[in-house]
Amino acid sequence: MSRSSHVKLEEQITALLDSDEQQGNPLYPLLSELWEVHQELARRIDRISHISDAYQSLAKEREQSLSERVNKQLRQLEKVARISDRYQKMMRDLNIALHEASTHDPLTGLGNRRLLIERLKEESERARRNGHSFSVAMLDIDHFKRINDQYGHEVGDKVLTEVARVLDAEIREADLCGRWGGEEFIILLPETTAFDAQQVIERVREAVLHLHLHVNAENFSLSISAGIAAHHIGNSYSETVNRADGALLQAKQQGRNLCRVAADHPA
């Protein structure tokens, strides 16, 4: 039944119940009672419909509110994740910087004594395991004290940084050059005989000779002395360094700007 037909039927029933003529009809009380039941059911259905609409509206509002809260929490979590990522990156960068500071000389940028000792220990252990030895070269800037006294420590620092730059540029990729202390440098040459090491160090020495510094309208050149020792398997790294230092002393005693090899290296 369409809504218009339903409305028309209701109007007809209402008209019958309001008619004085129909009150004497034996069906009148039954129709009146049935009409009241119908109207009560209609009111209940209407209330249920209102309650259902209100419930659905509330549920929708709650759903929207929950969605908003979830989205807000997601945004907060994303923000925390971004902060965490930045913090972790900062910590990684800080750890790298701290490691760099602890293993590198702040003036020259080369490895410092700590890094050199770590690598010397590693090479000594590797030589013990596989029998592949290495060589150590100790280098010293000639007349460095005279440069400091004549031109000042600022020029002395410039000399150190320039010599360090040349050393680092001339060594092989597998080699490690570091500042041992003062004006002394060490070059570690893995899996290298004393003879081959001497070829590398002679190239380094020649490169330093071509280095000229300009100070107060005056040019001056530099030179280095070097001592080389091949590591003997079974010896400690410090013994090898001491032998290289002895060869360096020999080079200085023989006139400087020389490279000498420790006499007791294997043939």
C-alpha positions in Angstrom: 0.0 0.0 0.0 1.3 3.4 -1.0 1.7 6.2 1.6 -1.2 8.2 0.0 -3.5 5.2 0.2 -2.5 4.6 3.8 -3.3 8.2 4.7 -6.6 8.1 2.9 -7.6 5.0 4.8 -6.8 6.6 8.1 -8.9 9.6 7.2 -11.8 7.3 6.4 -11.5 5.4 9.6 -11.3 8.7 11.6 -14.4 10.0 9.8 -16.4 6.8 10.6 -15.4 6.9 14.3 -16.4 10.6 14.5 -19.8 10.0 12.9 -22.7 9.9 15.3 -24.6 7.6 12.9 -22.0 4.8 13.3 -21.9 4.8 17.1 -24.9 2.4 17.1 -23.2 0.0 14.8 -22.1 -3.2 16.6 -18.7 -3.1 14.9 -18.1 0.4 16.2 -16.5 -0.6 19.6 -14.2 -3.1 17.9 -13.2 -0.6 15.3 -12.5 2.0 17.9 -10.5 -0.4 20.0 -8.5 -1.5 17.0 -7.9 2.0 16.0 -6.5 2.9 19.4 -4.2 -0.2 19.3 -3.1 0.9 15.8 -2.3 4.4 17.0 -0.4 3.2 20.0 1.7 0.9 17.8 2.3 3.8 15.4 3.5 6.0 18.3 5.8 3.2 19.6 7.2 2.7 16.1 7.7 6.4 15.8 9.6 6.5 19.2 11.6 3.5 18.2 12.4 5.2 14.9 13.5 8.3 16.8 15.6 6.3 19.2 17.2 4.4 16.3 18.0 7.6 14.4 19.5 9.1 17.6 21.5 6.0 18.2 22.8 5.9 14.6 23.6 9.6 14.9 25.5 9.0 18.2 27.3 6.0 16.7 28.3 8.0 13.7 29.6 10.8 15.9 31.5 8.3 18.1 32.9 6.7 15.0 34.0 10.1 13.7 35.4 11.0 17.1 37.3 7.7 17.3 38.6 8.2 13.8 39.8 11.7 14.7 41.5 10.4 17.8 43.1 7.6 15.9 44.3 10.0 13.2 45.6 12.4 15.9 47.5 9.5 17.6 48.9 8.4 14.2 50.1 12.0 13.6 51.7 12.0 17.0 53.4 8.6 16.4 54.7 9.8 13.1 56.1 12.9 14.8 57.7 10.7 17.5 59.1 8.5 14.7 60.6 11.5 12.9 62.2 12.7 16.1 63.5 9.3 16.9 65.0 9.0 13.4 66.7 12.4 13.8 67.9 11.5 17.2 69.4 8.1 16.0 71.1 9.9 13.1 72.5 12.5 15.5 73.8 9.7 17.7 75.4 7.9 14.8 77.0 11.1 13.6 78.2 11.9 17.1 79.7 8.4 17.5 81.4 8.7 14.2 82.8 12.1 15.2 83.9 10.8 18.6 85.6 7.8 17.0 87.2 10.2 14.5 88.4 12.5 17.3 89.9 9.6 19.2 91.8 8.0 16.3 92.9 11.0 14.3 95.3 13.9 14.9 93.4 17.2 15.0 96.1 19.2 13.3 97.0 17.0 10.3 93.9 14.9 10.0 96.1 11.8 9.8 95.7 8.8 12.1 97.1 9.4 15.6 99.3 7.2 17.7 96.3 5.2 19.1 95.1 4.3 15.6 98.6 3.4 14.5 99.1 1.0 17.5 95.7 -0.6 16.8 96.7 -1.3 13.2 100.2 -2.4 14.1 98.7 -5.0 16.5 96.2 -6.2 13.8 99.0 -6.5 11.3 101.2 -8.4 13.8 98.4 -10.8 14.5 97.6 -11.3 10.8 101.3 -11.9 10.0 101.4 -14.6 12.8 98.3 -16.3 11.3 99.1 -16.3 7.6 102.8 -15.6 7.4 102.4 -12.4 5.4 104.6 -9.8 7.0 104.7 -6.0 6.7 107.0 -3.1 6.9 107.1 0.0 9.1 108.7 3.3 8.1 109.4 6.1 10.6 109.8 9.6 9.2 111.0 12.8 10.7 111.0 16.4 9.4 114.6 17.6 9.2 115.5 20.6 11.3 112.0 21.1 12.5 113.1 22.7 15.8 115.0 25.3 13.8 111.9 26.1 11.8 109.8 26.5 15.0 112.5 28.7 16.5 113.0 30.9 13.4 109.5 31.2 12.1 107.3 30.4 15.1 104.9 27.6 16.0 102.2 28.8 13.6 104.6 28.2 10.7 105.7 24.9 12.3 102.1 23.8 12.3 101.8 24.7 8.7 104.9 22.6 7.9 103.3 19.6 9.7 100.0 19.9 7.8 101.7 20.3 4.4 104.1 17.4 5.0 101.2 15.3 6.2 99.2 16.2 3.0 102.1 15.1 0.8 102.7 11.8 2.7 99.0 10.9 2.6 98.9 11.7 -1.2 102.0 9.6 -2.1 101.4 6.4 -0.2 99.5 3.5 -1.6 95.8 2.9 -1.0 96.5 0.0 1.4 99.1 1.9 3.4 98.4 3.8 6.6 100.1 7.1 7.4 99.8 8.6 10.9 101.4 11.1 13.2 103.4 9.3 15.8 104.2 12.5 17.8 105.8 15.9 17.3 107.3 16.0 13.9 107.5 12.2 13.6 105.3 10.1 11.3 104.8 6.4 10.8 103.8 4.7 7.6 102.5 1.1 7.9 102.9 -0.9 4.7 100.9 -4.2 4.8 102.3 -7.3 3.0 105.3 -5.3 1.9 109.0 -6.3 2.0 111.6 -3.8 3.2 112.8 -3.4 -0.4 109.4 -2.5 -1.8 108.8 -0.3 1.2 112.0 1.6 0.4 110.6 2.3 -3.1 107.5 3.9 -1.6 109.4 5.9 1.0 111.9 7.2 -1.6 109.0 8.5 -3.7 107.5 10.2 -0.6 110.9 11.7 0.3 111.3 13.1 -3.2 107.8 14.6 -3.1 108.6 16.4 0.1 111.7 17.9 -1.5 109.4 19.6 -4.1 107.3 21.2 -1.3 108.2 24.9 -0.9 106.7 27.2 1.7 106.4 31.0 1.5 106.8 32.8 4.8 107.4 36.6 5.2 108.6 37.0 1.6 111.0 34.1 2.1 110.8 30.7 0.4 112.2 27.6 2.1 112.2 24.0 1.2 111.8 20.9 3.4 113.2 17.5 3.7 112.6 14.3 5.7 114.6 11.4 6.9 113.2 7.9 7.1 114.0 4.5 8.6 112.4 1.3 7.5 112.1 -2.1 9.2 110.4 -5.3 8.0 108.5 -7.0 10.7 109.9 -10.4 11.8 107.2 -12.9 12.6 107.5 -13.7 16.3 108.6 -10.2 17.2 106.2 -7.7 18.7 105.1 -4.6 16.8 107.0 -2.4 19.2 110.3 -4.2 18.4 109.7 -3.5 14.7 108.9 0.2 15.4 112.1 0.4 17.5 114.2 -1.0 14.6 112.6 1.5 12.2 113.5 4.3 14.7 117.1 3.0 14.8 117.3 3.2 11.0 115.8 6.7 11.1 118.6 7.7 13.6 121.1 6.3 11.2 119.7 8.4 8.4 120.0 11.5 10.5 123.5 10.8 11.6 124.5 10.2 7.9 123.4 13.7 6.9 119.6 13.7 6.8 117.3 13.7 3.8 118.0 10.0 3.5 116.1 6.7 3.8 117.8 3.8 5.6 116.6 0.2 6.1 117.2 -1.6 9.4 120.3 -3.9 8.9 118.8 -7.0 10.4 115.8 -7.4 8.0 115.7 -10.8 6.3 117.4 -11.1 3.0 
